[in-house]
Amino acid sequence: MKCPPKSHCQMISDIITVYAGSNNKTIIFCPTKLMANDIMKSISTKFKKELLHGDVPQKQREITMDLFRQTKINVIITTDVMARGIDLPDLDLVILVEPPNDVDS
């Protein structure tokens, strides 16, 4: 779905509300830490959400992933720091805010 950047947060909130499945677990991939921070601050407060990117300490990342697996949080906003090597069989929705700039990503 295409929308202007100023509408990203509202559209993301709407997409999660409509399309998140029975587990209500969603990962939102952002191209930059700045965008991830902005989305974290701006999407609906009805979601239990956490932020994961390179500025978040490794210990906090592990805690966040444990909480996500336990469904104590249901939305993770992240950069590509989380894109490889994760096992989340009950994930319901993945949102890619913008495609990567290079094909390999």
trRosetta pair geometry for C-beta under 8 A, 3 or more apart (Angstrom, degrees):
i j d omega theta_ij theta_ji phi_ij phi_ji
1 11 6.6 -161 109 -177 130 132
1 15 7.3 -165 31 -83 143 125
3 7 4.4 -100 159 86 122 121
3 8 6.5 164 89 -77 115 49
3 11 4.9 172 18 -44 164 157
4 7 5.1 81 62 11 77 105
5 8 5.7 -15 -160 -26 45 114
7 10 5.5 -61 -165 48 68 108
7 11 5.4 64 140 -23 90 110
8 11 6.0 -70 -148 42 25 107
8 12 6.0 24 160 -21 68 110
8 39 6.8 -75 125 -97 118 102
8 97 6.3 37 -154 -148 128 109
9 12 5.7 -52 -143 35 28 112
9 13 6.5 30 156 -18 62 105
9 38 7.6 -110 -66 138 120 87
9 39 5.9 -174 -98 -127 88 65
9 42 3.8 -63 -124 123 156 118
9 43 5.1 -144 -160 -77 87 62
10 13 5.8 -54 -151 36 32 112
10 14 6.4 30 152 -17 65 107
11 14 5.6 -56 -148 39 33 112
11 15 6.2 35 154 -22 68 105
12 15 5.7 -52 -144 35 30 111
12 16 6.4 30 157 -17 64 104
12 28 6.3 39 -155 -119 132 139
12 39 6.5 17 43 -151 168 115
12 43 5.4 -70 95 -106 117 122
12 95 6.1 106 -132 160 94 165
12 97 7.4 -20 -81 -98 125 95
13 16 6.0 -56 -150 36 28 109
13 17 6.4 30 153 -20 63 109
13 43 4.9 169 -69 -159 93 85
13 44 4.1 108 -135 -17 126 108
13 47 7.5 -143 -125 -15 80 126
14 17 5.6 -57 -148 36 31 114
14 18 6.2 15 160 -8 67 112
15 18 6.1 -65 -144 44 27 101
15 19 5.5 -24 177 23 68 120
15 93 7.5 162 140 180 97 144
15 95 6.2 111 105 -98 144 129
16 19 6.9 -75 -118 54 17 80
16 20 5.0 22 -169 -32 64 119
16 26 5.2 -68 -121 -36 104 170
16 43 7.7 66 9 -177 143 133
16 44 7.7 -146 63 37 129 121
16 47 6.4 -2 132 -83 156 139
16 75 6.6 -10 -129 -94 150 127
16 93 6.6 171 -116 85 64 156
16 95 7.6 -63 -65 -36 85 140
17 20 7.2 5 -74 17 8 104
17 44 7.7 50 -54 19 112 160
19 92 7.8 161 134 143 71 103
19 93 5.4 112 115 -106 101 135
20 23 7.9 -106 170 78 91 59
20 24 4.6 58 143 -134 126 56
20 25 7.1 154 -158 38 107 26
20 26 5.2 -72 -101 -52 113 113
20 74 7.4 66 -171 159 150 120
20 92 5.0 80 -161 105 62 138
20 93 4.9 -87 -99 -2 64 136
21 24 6.9 -135 73 -58 45 39
21 25 7.9 -28 54 35 88 71
21 92 3.5 -156 28 -138 97 120
21 93 6.9 165 -5 -37 82 90
22 92 7.1 179 39 -96 50 131
23 71 6.6 -119 -169 -101 86 122
23 74 7.8 177 140 -136 69 102
23 90 4.7 131 -78 158 168 106
23 91 7.5 -101 82 -109 138 13
23 92 5.2 -175 59 -42 93 114
24 71 7.6 84 64 -148 93 107
24 74 4.7 -13 121 -160 96 142
24 92 6.4 -4 -77 20 9 154
25 68 6.8 96 -142 -176 113 90
25 71 6.9 -92 -71 -106 106 83
25 74 5.5 -117 -97 -155 50 72
25 75 7.9 179 -154 -76 42 41
25 88 7.1 -148 139 172 144 125
25 90 6.2 85 22 116 146 83
25 91 5.2 -103 105 -126 118 49
25 92 5.0 128 55 10 69 93
25 93 7.3 169 93 30 50 74
26 47 7.8 -50 46 -148 125 138
26 74 6.6 48 20 147 82 78
26 75 4.8 -8 68 -111 101 78
26 76 7.5 -172 97 30 56 62
26 91 7.8 112 -97 -165 23 82
26 92 6.4 -49 -69 70 66 94
26 93 4.3 -16 -110 73 89 105
26 94 7.4 174 -157 -83 63 29
26 95 6.6 23 -178 -5 109 105
27 75 7.7 163 -89 -158 28 53
27 76 5.0 -13 -116 65 74 100
27 78 6.4 -27 -167 25 96 117
27 82 7.0 -138 -158 112 132 138
27 88 7.8 123 -35 62 130 164
27 91 6.6 -20 -6 -149 109 126
27 93 7.5 -180 29 96 57 60
27 94 5.2 -8 64 -117 95 74
27 95 7.2 -170 94 30 49 70
28 36 7.9 152 104 -125 101 78
28 39 6.3 -136 125 139 146 150
28 75 6.7 19 -8 -174 109 98
28 76 7.1 -171 27 93 71 50
28 77 4.7 -16 67 -112 113 68
28 78 7.0 140 76 25 58 65
28 95 4.5 -13 -114 67 73 110
28 97 6.5 54 178 -45 92 101
29 78 6.1 -32 -106 79 57 82
29 79 7.1 76 -159 -145 69 22
29 80 6.9 54 -157 -77 112 58
29 82 7.7 -141 -101 67 90 102
29 83 6.8 64 -121 -86 132 99
29 94 7.0 19 -8 -177 107 92
29 95 6.9 -174 25 91 69 55
29 96 5.0 -12 62 -113 113 63
29 97 6.5 -147 90 8 57 82
30 33 7.8 126 98 -87 121 16
30 35 4.2 -167 -177 100 126 109
30 36 4.2 -174 51 -68 144 76
30 39 6.2 -163 -75 9 139 140
30 77 6.5 27 -14 180 121 88
30 78 7.0 171 23 88 85 30
30 79 5.7 -58 72 -90 79 64
30 97 4.9 17 -107 24 64 140
30 98 7.5 47 -152 24 49 91
31 35 6.1 47 52 32 72 148
31 79 7.2 27 163 -134 11 89
31 97 6.7 -116 -10 78 81 107
31 98 4.8 -36 -29 66 124 117
31 100 6.9 156 -114 -110 97 49
31 101 7.2 88 -149 -29 129 93
32 35 4.6 96 60 8 87 99
32 36 6.9 -146 98 -5 47 86
32 79 6.7 -11 -166 -107 8 121
33 36 5.4 -55 -148 37 35 115
33 37 6.2 38 153 -21 68 104
33 53 4.6 152 -112 142 90 156
33 54 6.5 -81 -76 40 129 92
33 55 6.0 84 -152 -1 146 116
33 79 5.9 -46 -72 -44 62 139
34 37 5.8 -54 -150 35 29 111
34 38 6.4 28 152 -18 63 106
35 38 5.5 -53 -147 37 34 112
35 39 6.2 31 156 -17 68 106
35 97 6.5 -179 150 103 136 159
35 98 7.9 -42 170 8 173 119
36 39 6.0 -57 -146 39 28 108
36 40 6.3 36 153 -25 63 107
36 51 6.1 117 150 -148 108 101
36 52 8.0 -97 -175 64 145 45
36 53 5.2 143 71 -47 161 137
36 77 5.0 149 -159 142 83 101
36 78 6.4 24 -128 -134 136 8
36 79 5.6 -87 -41 -49 142 82
37 40 5.6 -53 -149 32 30 116
37 41 6.6 23 156 -14 63 107
37 51 6.9 43 -96 -137 55 149
38 41 6.0 -61 -153 38 30 107
38 42 5.9 2 160 -3 66 124
39 42 5.9 -74 -134 49 28 100
39 43 5.7 24 177 -27 73 107
39 77 5.2 -177 95 -145 114 142
39 97 7.2 -115 -68 -84 151 147
40 43 7.3 -40 -122 21 15 98
40 49 6.5 -173 -138 127 74 126
40 51 4.7 -12 -95 -75 149 116
40 77 4.9 -154 -73 58 85 151
43 47 6.4 -17 122 37 114 133
43 49 6.9 95 75 -45 120 168
43 75 7.5 -113 99 140 147 161
43 77 7.7 171 12 -71 135 135
44 47 5.7 92 85 -2 91 96
47 74 6.1 -116 -160 73 85 100
47 75 4.5 22 164 0 131 137
48 72 6.9 -113 141 144 151 48
48 73 4.4 -137 128 -129 101 58
48 74 5.2 85 57 15 92 83
48 75 6.9 152 80 22 47 83
49 73 6.3 123 -101 -169 13 110
49 74 7.5 -53 -76 65 59 61
49 75 4.0 -29 -103 77 91 106
49 76 7.2 170 -156 -83 71 25
49 77 6.3 36 180 -13 117 103
50 64 4.5 -166 126 -137 152 114
50 67 6.9 93 -20 78 150 134
50 68 7.3 -112 38 -59 125 102
50 73 5.1 13 -11 180 107 168
50 75 7.6 158 23 89 56 62
50 76 5.8 -20 68 -112 84 71
50 77 7.4 -165 94 26 37 76
51 56 6.3 177 110 -66 86 137
51 64 7.9 -101 63 -118 35 155
51 76 7.7 141 -106 -161 16 63
51 77 5.3 -29 -109 70 66 97
51 78 7.3 150 -167 -80 48 56
52 56 5.6 -99 -134 46 44 153
52 61 5.5 87 -134 -123 104 89
52 64 5.8 -172 -72 98 106 156
52 65 7.9 63 -90 -56 146 84
52 76 5.7 4 6 -175 118 110
52 77 7.3 161 27 80 69 46
52 78 4.1 -11 72 -102 97 104
52 79 7.7 -135 106 24 70 65
52 81 6.1 -143 142 82 92 121
52 82 5.4 62 110 -47 137 128
53 56 5.8 104 50 1 51 102
53 78 6.1 167 -68 -150 72 58
53 79 4.4 66 -121 7 102 109
53 81 5.4 149 -139 6 42 138
54 79 6.8 -37 -13 54 88 137
54 81 5.5 -174 -58 -77 68 135
56 60 5.1 -114 175 88 95 122
56 61 5.6 119 113 -63 113 86
56 64 7.6 1 160 -10 148 146
57 60 4.7 88 64 9 83 104
57 61 7.1 -143 100 -9 42 86
58 61 5.4 -52 -150 31 35 116
58 62 6.6 36 154 -19 66 102
59 62 5.8 -53 -154 33 32 111
59 63 6.6 32 149 -17 64 105
60 63 5.5 -51 -147 37 36 113
60 64 6.2 41 153 -22 66 105
61 64 5.7 -55 -149 36 30 113
61 65 6.4 28 154 -18 65 105
61 81 7.8 -103 -120 136 140 127
62 65 5.8 -54 -147 36 31 109
62 66 6.5 32 153 -19 64 105
63 66 5.7 -56 -151 36 31 111
63 67 6.4 30 153 -17 66 107
64 67 5.8 -57 -149 38 31 111
64 68 6.3 32 152 -21 65 107
64 73 7.0 -38 -157 42 72 150
64 76 6.7 107 158 -115 117 112
65 68 5.5 -53 -146 36 33 115
65 69 6.4 35 154 -20 65 103
65 86 7.7 -138 -133 -133 125 112
66 69 5.8 -53 -148 35 31 111
66 70 6.4 19 155 -8 64 111
67 70 5.8 -64 -146 46 30 106
67 72 4.3 -84 -162 67 84 111
67 73 4.7 50 129 6 113 102
68 71 7.5 31 -178 -78 32 31
68 72 7.7 -81 -59 50 22 71
68 73 5.4 -46 -83 71 64 95
68 74 7.6 133 -134 -101 71 22
68 76 5.7 -10 -96 -48 143 121
68 88 7.5 -39 130 -118 118 128
69 88 7.3 -129 -95 -117 79 86
71 74 6.4 26 -155 -84 69 86
73 76 7.1 89 119 -66 121 75
76 82 7.1 -169 135 -162 135 179
78 81 6.1 -118 -175 54 105 91
78 82 4.3 -8 161 17 159 130
78 83 8.0 -176 120 -48 122 69
79 82 7.5 122 70 13 45 84
80 83 4.3 -25 -156 -11 70 132
80 100 7.4 52 -73 -97 135 118
80 105 6.4 -71 -105 -159 155 109
82 86 6.1 20 -180 -40 83 142
83 105 7.9 13 129 -172 173 79
88 91 4.2 67 120 -43 114 112
91 94 6.9 36 153 -54 127 92
96 99 6.5 49 145 -85 128 51
100 103 7.7 161 91 -84 112 11
100 105 3.4 -156 -175 93 161 124
101 105 7.1 49 47 29 59 144
102 105 5.2 95 69 1 81 104
